Amino acid sequence: MTMIRPIRRALLSVSDKTGLAAFAATLAAAGIELLSTGGTAKMLREAGLDVTDVSAVTGFPEIMDGRVKTLHPKIHGGLLARRDNDAHLAAMKAEAIDDIDLLVVNLYPFEATLKRTDDRSELIENIDIGGPAMIRAAAKNHDFVTVICDPDDYEVTGSEIVTHGGTSLVLRQKLAMTAFARTAAYDSAIANWMASDEANLPKSTSLAGTRVNALRYGENPHQQAALYSHGDDRPGVTNARQLQGKPLSYNNINDTNAAFELAAEFEAPTVAIIKHANPCGVASADSMIEAWQHALAADPVSAFGGIVALNRPLDEALAHAITSIFTEVVIAPDASEAAIAVMQAKPNLRLLLTGAMPDPAISTPIFKSVAGGFLVQTRDHGVITRNDLKIVTRRIPSDAEIDDMLFAWKVTKHVKSNAIVFVKDAITAGVGAGQMSRIDSARIAVQKAADMAKLNGWNSPRTKGSVAASDAFFPFADGLEAIAKAGSTAIIQPGGSMKDDEVIAAADDAGLAMVFTGMRHFNH
């Protein structure tokens, strides 16, 4: 161990008291003097430990409901003084300031308070001032001072103290890094909350997160990767409970998130099967087992090794059906004990339970890295209802066609652009994704539907009598003509092209019904 700094005096003042009594007992047994404040001091005394109140050190009482207690030169001087600087040591002697060698502080629970209330006065009172000031002071002076702001670090720090009588520079640097990251994340949460009332995105913003998992690699084995949580409690892959299976990969996480967000769009029992972030089969039905059968039949080839998302709890019958093919991940709001037992027969299959479904109507910020910065936008929470549709053709769509068009519109929102989606009876019939031209996406979707008809032994592709959705307007009539040729009877699209009249005329010539949404769903 190199550059061991002995610890003679420690200041402990925490909001989260998990594990503190045992750690403080370790410090006391090592002969370390304990300073503390308020509720922390009370808890330590109840644990049988001798504690000196900070007010006895500062000669000043805690005031203003505890808002002012550690903001004092005798505290910050003890944290910030360099032990190798004669001028600092002389100032300490002149002002009767003693060293503080170890600081143990965690902050008022602002993030937790924000999750349970929107009461402004309560949130303001949970903005810590003295805590971050002390943490930053100790972290800055980590050549000499050890700082702990995470109870997970008690064990390793206590072990070094017991074994070596102090802490190493390597440990102090690591703890200082953790401390600065914590105060940055804390300030970020406060700033983003205060900006949440602004009509537009704020002039300044920050992104902070806590590592949930270090991943084996990123999209490819030569890339490093990790999963971070930024404190949003939206149900999904980051906050899910993994019951079994190998650790999730970067691609698993990305695909599982896409699948679950898609499944959440629907109220009826729905199954979404995703491969490489695009849906290969989506279906709604009266039961989950029916929805699974239809979603799988939509593209069983692509479903192999895919991600399955459910918007209902997983039951035993569905568990048996899903495990009949190779599946990477199943994510659902819940699962029965019998279903969990069935899944355990496939130990490599990951089963994630979220406890709830995300609300697709909630708009929260999402981030994307670009060279030199990052893009921020609100989540695509656009919803279209029957009343929003503008019928632009001579033929008026039937109620059944409108139902399928709204279903297709929801799916299209989650398909990479350019996107074309065919739907029949609340089941995807063909999906064309991520092409450079819309006509290519339409052709791919038509070809997929033809391939599935052969594979399943159907008399004709399910595009016959289907509806189709396009995530953006048709710039030319050729894409619409390809859809009509495939057998669709109705089309839903945003509208807004300079050639809308030409496209509408083509739809009328083909006898199609077409509606405009006035909203597009680009997904890049």
Phi, psi and omega per residue, in radians:
M1 nan 2.385 -3.092
T2 -2.010 2.566 3.071
M3 0.920 0.935 3.076
I4 -1.235 2.241 3.051
R5 -1.863 2.083 3.114
P6 -1.143 2.660 3.129
I7 -2.070 2.079 -3.121
R8 -1.909 -0.499 -2.991
R9 -2.505 2.334 -3.100
A10 -2.263 2.490 3.040
L11 -1.952 2.150 -3.116
L12 -2.104 2.141 3.124
S13 -2.674 1.759 -2.964
V14 -2.245 2.665 2.979
S15 -1.560 -0.850 3.071
D16 -1.532 1.926 -3.029
K17 -1.649 0.205 3.140
T18 -0.983 2.169 3.048
G19 1.258 0.023 -3.028
L20 -1.235 -0.709 -3.076
A21 -1.045 -0.763 -3.137
A22 -1.160 -0.701 3.134
F23 -1.168 -0.745 3.120
A24 -1.105 -0.624 3.096
A25 -1.121 -0.654 3.071
T26 -1.086 -0.754 3.124
L27 -1.115 -0.797 -3.127
A28 -1.090 -0.692 3.129
A29 -1.130 -0.433 3.103
A30 -1.523 0.117 3.092
G31 1.420 0.351 -3.096
I32 -1.583 2.276 3.102
E33 -1.267 2.399 -3.102
L34 -1.909 2.192 2.970
L35 -1.888 2.605 3.139
S36 -2.797 3.082 -3.118
T37 -2.322 2.690 2.923
G38 0.663 -2.159 -3.064
G39 -1.133 -0.521 3.113
T40 -1.168 -0.782 3.119
A41 -1.063 -0.725 3.130
K42 -1.062 -0.782 -3.128
M43 -1.116 -0.732 -3.131
L44 -1.147 -0.690 3.094
R45 -1.118 -0.709 3.108
E46 -1.118 -0.408 3.076
A47 -1.484 0.060 3.075
G48 1.513 0.347 -3.102
L49 -1.823 2.559 3.069
D50 -1.415 2.240 -3.082
V51 -2.351 2.412 3.020
T52 -1.756 2.250 3.114
D53 -1.227 2.476 3.091
V54 -1.035 -0.610 3.136
S55 -1.089 -0.517 3.079
A56 -1.235 -0.498 3.104
V57 -1.350 -0.778 -3.074
T58 -1.402 -0.377 -3.042
G59 1.247 0.366 -3.075
F60 -2.428 2.299 -3.091
P61 -1.300 2.780 2.968
E62 -1.168 2.303 -3.095
I63 -2.300 2.954 3.074
M64 0.994 0.884 3.127
D65 0.992 0.605 3.105
G66 1.486 0.026 3.119
R67 -1.124 -0.528 3.139
V68 -2.154 1.969 3.102
K69 -2.638 -0.670 -3.114
T70 -1.912 -0.055 3.135
L71 -1.394 1.381 -3.000
H72 -2.642 2.507 -3.134
P73 -0.996 -0.542 -3.118
K74 -1.277 -0.319 3.034
I75 -1.574 -0.942 -3.058
H76 -1.265 -0.508 3.023
G77 -1.138 -0.688 3.111
G78 -1.166 -0.461 3.120
L79 -1.526 -0.646 -2.954
L80 -1.642 -0.335 -3.064
A81 -1.128 2.259 3.030
R82 -1.355 2.265 -3.069
R83 -1.360 -0.132 3.111
D84 -1.893 0.258 -3.109
N85 -1.993 1.967 -3.060
D86 -1.050 -0.653 3.137
A87 -1.140 -0.698 3.103
H88 -1.123 -0.753 -3.125
L89 -1.140 -0.654 3.117
A90 -1.154 -0.699 3.115
A91 -1.120 -0.716 3.105
M92 -1.061 -0.745 -3.125
K93 -1.155 -0.757 -3.101
A94 -1.123 -0.602 -3.077
E95 -1.769 0.150 3.122
A96 0.978 0.831 3.110
I97 -1.783 2.215 3.106
D98 -1.705 2.684 3.087
D99 -1.058 2.518 2.840
I100 -2.053 1.945 -2.996
D101 -1.610 -0.386 -3.114
L102 -2.406 2.232 3.068
L103 -2.025 2.221 3.072
V104 -2.117 1.825 -3.072
V105 -2.458 2.291 2.808
N106 -2.211 2.835 -2.777
L107 -1.678 2.787 3.021
Y108 -0.889 2.460 -2.990
P109 -1.372 1.175 -3.117
F110 -1.075 -0.842 -3.080
E111 -1.074 -0.737 3.128
A112 -1.149 -0.672 3.099
T113 -1.112 -0.703 -3.141
L114 -1.103 -0.543 -3.135
K115 -1.270 -0.438 -3.045
R116 -1.883 -0.185 -3.119
T117 -2.681 2.732 2.991
D118 -1.996 0.290 3.121
D119 -1.189 1.980 -3.008
R120 -1.083 -0.752 -3.086
S121 -1.137 -0.669 3.115
E122 -1.188 -0.682 3.112
L123 -1.133 -0.742 3.118
I124 -1.048 -0.735 -3.127
E125 -1.198 -0.310 3.109
N126 -1.691 0.293 2.966
I127 -1.589 1.938 -3.096
D128 -1.363 2.417 3.104
I129 -1.999 -0.965 -3.119
G130 -1.126 -0.635 -3.124
G131 -1.073 -0.967 3.101
P132 -1.032 -0.632 -3.140
A133 -1.087 -0.778 3.138
M134 -1.203 -0.736 -3.137
I135 -1.044 -0.801 -3.126
R136 -1.155 -0.658 3.118
A137 -1.103 -0.838 -3.122
A138 -1.159 -0.697 -3.136
A139 -1.156 -0.687 3.090
K140 -1.049 -0.664 -3.070
N141 -1.715 0.625 -3.031
H142 -1.212 -0.166 2.988
D143 -1.021 -0.482 -3.042
F144 -2.196 -0.397 -2.998
V145 -2.060 2.412 3.073
T146 -1.715 2.302 -3.130
V147 -2.168 2.325 3.094
I148 -2.202 2.164 3.057
C149 -2.136 0.069 -3.109
D150 -2.282 2.099 3.132
P151 -0.961 -0.411 3.115
D152 -1.099 -0.304 -3.108
D153 -1.644 0.019 3.140
Y154 -1.103 -0.761 -3.011
E155 -1.113 -0.881 -3.094
V156 -1.155 -0.644 3.131
T157 -1.200 -0.788 3.116
G158 -1.058 -0.661 3.127
S159 -1.103 -0.767 3.119
E160 -1.124 -0.705 -3.126
I161 -1.119 -0.785 -3.130
V162 -1.145 -0.707 -3.055
T163 -1.369 -0.689 -2.976
H164 -2.070 -0.054 3.139
G165 1.378 0.098 -3.128
G166 -3.115 -2.840 -3.092
T167 -2.122 2.646 3.141
S168 -1.483 2.774 3.083
L169 -1.085 -0.646 3.130
V170 -1.026 -0.796 3.137
L171 -1.178 -0.756 -3.118
R172 -1.076 -0.677 3.101
Q173 -1.133 -0.747 3.131
K174 -1.096 -0.763 3.141
L175 -1.172 -0.620 3.102
A176 -1.142 -0.704 3.088
M177 -1.061 -0.789 3.104
T178 -1.046 -0.701 -3.101
A179 -1.149 -0.809 3.137
F180 -1.159 -0.640 3.086
A181 -1.114 -0.661 -3.133
R182 -1.162 -0.805 -3.133
T183 -1.178 -0.577 3.084
A184 -1.128 -0.777 3.133
A185 -1.133 -0.673 -3.137
Y186 -1.111 -0.859 3.116
D187 -1.120 -0.617 3.111
S188 -1.098 -0.762 3.133
A189 -1.078 -0.725 -3.140
I190 -1.173 -0.819 -3.119
A191 -1.080 -0.745 -3.126
N192 -1.183 -0.607 3.049
W193 -1.120 -0.777 -3.106
M194 -1.190 -0.441 3.113
A195 -1.498 -0.169 -2.997
S196 -1.167 -0.364 3.138
D197 -1.494 -0.161 -3.132
E198 -1.257 2.487 -3.129
A199 -1.160 -0.581 -3.131
N200 -2.000 2.929 3.069
L201 -1.107 2.463 -3.023
P202 -1.214 2.842 3.126
K203 -1.088 -0.666 3.107
S204 -2.149 2.465 3.072
T205 -2.553 2.924 -3.141
S206 -2.520 2.735 -3.133
L207 -2.243 2.072 -3.134
A208 -2.305 2.609 -3.128
G209 -2.663 2.826 3.079
T210 -1.948 2.261 -3.086
R211 -1.143 2.189 3.080
V212 -1.570 -0.829 -3.126
N213 -2.544 2.416 2.886
A214 -1.495 2.191 -3.076
L215 -1.629 2.713 -3.105
R216 -1.035 -0.704 3.084
Y217 -2.925 3.110 -3.117
G218 -1.559 -2.441 3.129
E219 -1.040 -0.531 3.132
N220 -2.314 2.738 -3.037
P221 -1.064 -0.386 -3.133
H222 -1.522 0.069 3.138
Q223 -1.882 2.397 3.054
Q224 -1.458 2.692 -3.104
A225 -2.794 2.712 3.040
A226 -2.686 2.732 3.047
L227 -1.796 2.236 3.108
Y228 -2.054 2.572 3.005
S229 -1.861 2.358 3.088
H230 -1.864 0.372 2.981
G231 1.607 -0.107 3.092
D232 -1.251 2.268 -3.112
D233 -1.645 0.368 3.085
R234 -1.007 2.196 3.124
P235 -1.021 2.336 -3.122
G236 2.939 -2.884 -2.985
V237 -1.128 -0.626 -3.097
T238 -1.149 -0.682 -3.080
N239 -1.727 0.095 -3.079
A240 -1.287 2.745 3.034
R241 -1.714 2.060 3.136
Q242 -1.559 2.052 -3.072
L243 -1.511 -0.470 -3.071
Q244 -2.840 3.007 3.034
G245 1.681 2.951 3.117
K246 -1.113 2.820 3.032
P247 -1.026 2.537 3.128
L248 -1.218 2.492 3.048
S249 -1.591 2.987 3.075
Y250 -0.980 -0.841 -3.123
N251 -1.175 -0.640 3.071
N252 -1.015 -0.813 -3.091
I253 -1.109 -0.799 -3.139
N254 -1.075 -0.794 -3.115
D255 -1.217 -0.690 -3.125
T256 -1.133 -0.691 3.085
N257 -1.070 -0.794 3.136
A258 -1.071 -0.734 -3.110
A259 -1.138 -0.784 -3.062
F260 -1.225 -0.667 3.103
E261 -1.125 -0.611 3.091
L262 -1.195 -0.827 -3.133
A263 -1.038 -0.541 -3.100
A264 -1.223 -0.239 -3.107
E265 -1.217 -0.325 -2.928
F266 -1.952 2.528 3.100
E267 -1.557 -0.643 3.119
A268 -1.255 2.782 3.063
P269 -0.928 2.155 -2.985
T270 -2.423 2.480 3.024
V271 -2.129 2.299 3.059
A272 -2.114 2.211 3.087
I273 -1.930 2.191 -3.006
I274 -2.087 2.480 3.010
K275 -2.399 2.153 -3.129
H276 0.918 0.812 3.024
A277 1.229 0.072 3.089
N278 -2.038 2.490 3.114
P279 -1.274 2.304 3.024
C280 -1.834 -0.291 3.061
G281 -2.804 2.201 3.098
V282 -2.377 2.345 -3.140
A283 -2.637 2.506 2.965
S284 -1.988 2.570 -3.120
A285 -2.735 -3.101 3.122
D286 -1.271 -0.440 3.130
S287 -2.353 2.790 -3.128
M288 -1.201 -0.592 -3.128
I289 -1.185 -0.655 3.061
E290 -1.146 -0.739 3.130
A291 -1.064 -0.707 3.102
W292 -1.091 -0.830 -3.094
Q293 -1.052 -0.738 -3.137
H294 -1.225 -0.740 -3.129
A295 -1.120 -0.707 3.131
L296 -1.160 -0.753 -3.121
A297 -1.140 -0.407 -3.135
A298 -1.096 -0.532 3.100
D299 -2.957 1.280 -3.106
P300 -1.152 -0.418 3.122
V301 -1.177 -0.882 -3.132
S302 -1.226 -0.465 -3.112
A303 -1.166 -0.367 -3.139
F304 -1.081 2.133 -3.117
G305 1.308 0.379 -3.083
G306 -1.653 -3.018 3.118
I307 -1.922 2.311 -3.132
V308 -1.979 2.172 3.097
A309 -2.042 2.409 -3.119
L310 -2.125 2.560 3.035
N311 -1.844 0.266 3.031
R312 -2.369 2.827 3.084
P313 -1.048 2.570 3.093
L314 -1.354 2.203 3.095
D315 -1.883 3.083 -3.019
E316 -1.114 -0.780 -3.103
A317 -1.089 -0.757 3.141
L318 -1.194 -0.624 3.094
A319 -1.060 -0.760 3.093
H320 -1.067 -0.727 -3.112
A321 -1.148 -0.786 -3.096
I322 -1.147 -0.698 -3.103
T323 -1.309 -0.032 3.098
S324 -1.329 -0.254 3.062
I325 -2.195 2.868 3.116
F326 -1.262 2.075 -3.136
T327 -2.282 2.389 -3.125
E328 -1.377 -0.843 -3.024
V329 -2.494 2.465 2.931
V330 -2.119 2.219 3.105
I331 -2.163 2.310 -3.075
A332 -2.642 2.820 3.096
P333 -1.191 -0.478 -3.140
D334 -2.866 3.098 3.107
A335 -2.715 2.543 3.074
S336 -1.306 2.787 3.113
E337 -1.066 -0.652 3.128
A338 -1.148 -0.679 3.115
A339 -1.155 -0.710 3.119
I340 -1.076 -0.700 3.125
A341 -1.108 -0.682 3.106
V342 -1.115 -0.772 -3.109
M343 -1.107 -0.521 -3.106
Q344 -1.132 -0.287 3.064
A345 -1.249 -0.227 3.080
K346 -2.034 1.384 -2.975
P347 -1.106 -0.381 3.130
N348 -1.488 -0.248 3.131
L349 -1.320 2.275 3.132
R350 -1.543 2.264 3.060
L351 -1.997 2.092 -3.114
L352 -2.030 2.315 3.084
L353 -2.089 2.292 -3.014
T354 -1.833 -0.307 -3.129
G355 1.503 -0.336 -3.127
A356 -2.911 3.032 3.060
M357 -1.815 2.533 3.044
P358 -1.213 2.629 3.127
D359 -1.583 1.976 -3.094
P360 -1.190 -0.230 -3.121
A361 -1.533 -0.155 -3.130
I362 -1.439 2.285 -3.133
S363 -1.776 1.978 3.082
T364 -2.191 2.745 -3.115
P365 -1.202 2.497 2.980
I366 -2.220 2.644 -2.952
F367 -2.164 2.575 3.060
K368 -2.496 2.246 -3.107
S369 -1.307 2.418 2.964
V370 -2.335 2.875 -3.112
A371 -1.019 2.130 3.094
G372 1.447 0.079 -3.141
G373 3.102 -2.754 3.076
F374 -2.608 2.609 3.058
L375 -1.555 2.509 3.063
V376 -2.229 2.325 3.011
Q377 -2.547 2.830 3.036
T378 -1.390 2.616 3.120
R379 -0.974 2.506 3.080
D380 -1.219 1.651 -3.102
H381 -1.888 0.318 -3.118
G382 -1.143 2.327 3.139
V383 -2.216 2.341 3.110
I384 -2.009 2.332 3.074
T385 -1.999 3.042 3.112
R386 -0.949 -0.692 -3.071
N387 -1.194 -0.300 -3.127
D388 -1.515 -0.226 -3.033
L389 -1.355 2.396 3.078
K390 -1.946 1.980 3.132
I391 -1.385 2.160 -3.012
V392 -2.024 -0.032 -3.112
T393 -1.915 2.918 3.105
R394 -1.144 -0.701 -3.131
R395 -1.421 2.324 3.122
I396 -1.622 2.304 -3.124
P397 -1.193 2.590 3.079
S398 -1.303 2.928 3.091
D399 -1.053 -0.700 -3.141
A400 -1.134 -0.698 3.105
E401 -1.133 -0.695 3.116
I402 -1.105 -0.742 3.098
D403 -0.998 -0.824 -3.126
D404 -1.204 -0.612 3.103
M405 -1.128 -0.729 3.109
L406 -1.150 -0.633 3.054
F407 -1.095 -0.852 -3.124
A408 -1.083 -0.641 -3.133
W409 -1.091 -0.712 3.119
K410 -1.146 -0.710 3.122
V411 -1.142 -0.769 -3.091
T412 -0.992 -0.601 3.117
K413 -0.979 -0.445 -3.053
H414 -1.926 0.230 3.100
V415 -1.832 2.406 -3.139
K416 -1.097 2.410 -3.128
S417 -1.304 2.634 -0.151
N418 -1.207 2.477 -3.018
A419 -2.193 2.342 2.996
I420 -2.286 2.271 -3.111
V421 -2.284 2.199 3.014
F422 -1.717 2.437 -3.133
V423 -2.430 2.428 3.034
K424 -2.461 2.163 3.126
D425 1.004 0.772 3.099
A426 1.073 0.587 3.090
I427 -2.372 2.334 3.077
T428 -1.159 2.343 -3.136
A429 -1.846 -0.381 3.111
G430 -3.013 2.426 -3.117
V431 -2.259 2.188 3.028
G432 -2.009 2.158 -2.968
A433 -2.317 2.548 2.860
G434 1.158 0.456 -3.121
Q435 -1.623 2.798 -3.094
M436 -1.305 -0.363 3.069
S437 -2.314 2.640 -3.105
R438 -1.190 -0.586 3.120
I439 -1.116 -0.627 3.105
D440 -1.159 -0.709 3.091
S441 -1.081 -0.717 3.117
A442 -1.103 -0.764 3.140
R443 -1.106 -0.719 3.124
I444 -1.119 -0.760 3.126
A445 -1.078 -0.721 3.119
V446 -1.123 -0.753 -3.137
Q447 -1.144 -0.700 3.098
K448 -1.054 -0.740 3.136
A449 -1.098 -0.707 3.111
A450 -1.135 -0.720 3.125
D451 -1.103 -0.708 -3.132
M452 -1.200 -0.579 3.090
A453 -1.089 -0.764 3.099
K454 -1.118 -0.790 -3.088
L455 -1.093 -0.717 -3.081
N456 -1.564 -0.081 3.137
G457 1.295 0.467 3.117
W458 -1.396 2.669 -3.137
N459 -1.178 -0.541 -3.132
S460 -2.648 2.775 3.090
P461 -1.070 2.639 -3.106
R462 -1.338 0.020 2.987
T463 -1.235 -0.369 3.066
K464 -1.134 2.078 -3.131
G465 1.377 0.234 -3.131
S466 -1.573 3.097 2.902
V467 -1.997 2.868 -3.142
A468 -2.336 2.596 3.097
A469 -2.192 2.500 3.046
S470 -2.143 2.342 -3.058
D471 -1.234 -0.377 3.092
A472 -2.447 3.042 -3.061
F473 -1.151 2.781 3.039
F474 -1.461 2.040 3.139
P475 -1.261 -0.402 3.105
F476 -2.459 2.943 -3.109
A477 -1.387 -0.162 -3.023
D478 -1.124 -0.658 3.116
G479 -1.124 -0.751 3.099
L480 -1.108 -0.694 3.140
E481 -1.115 -0.639 3.077
A482 -1.133 -0.674 3.115
I483 -1.158 -0.758 3.124
A484 -1.097 -0.720 -3.139
K485 -1.094 -0.528 3.134
A486 -1.312 -0.191 3.065
G487 1.892 0.106 3.103
S488 -1.185 2.618 3.138
T489 -1.930 -0.224 -3.092
A490 -2.663 2.640 -3.093
I491 -2.368 2.424 3.014
I492 -2.047 2.270 -3.121
Q493 -2.714 2.846 -3.070
P494 -1.182 -0.604 -2.955
G495 1.327 3.047 3.103
G496 1.919 0.059 3.118
S497 -1.403 2.658 3.022
M498 -1.087 -0.393 -3.116
K499 -1.832 0.427 3.117
D500 -0.946 -0.736 -3.115
D501 -1.072 -0.692 3.120
E502 -1.139 -0.723 -3.129
V503 -1.195 -0.708 3.104
I504 -1.107 -0.728 3.118
A505 -1.084 -0.690 3.113
A506 -1.127 -0.680 3.108
A507 -1.145 -0.742 3.106
D508 -1.099 -0.733 3.130
D509 -1.072 -0.595 -3.123
A510 -1.514 -0.072 -3.132
G511 1.326 0.384 -3.129
L512 -1.541 2.663 2.899
A513 -1.627 2.467 3.109
M514 -2.456 2.434 3.101
V515 -2.187 2.583 3.042
F516 -1.829 2.481 3.110
T517 -1.732 -0.434 -3.031
G518 1.269 0.159 -3.124
M519 -2.416 2.399 3.079
R520 -1.935 2.897 -3.090
H521 -2.325 0.932 3.022
F522 -0.981 2.402 3.125
N523 -2.457 1.679 -3.063
H524 -1.771 nan nan
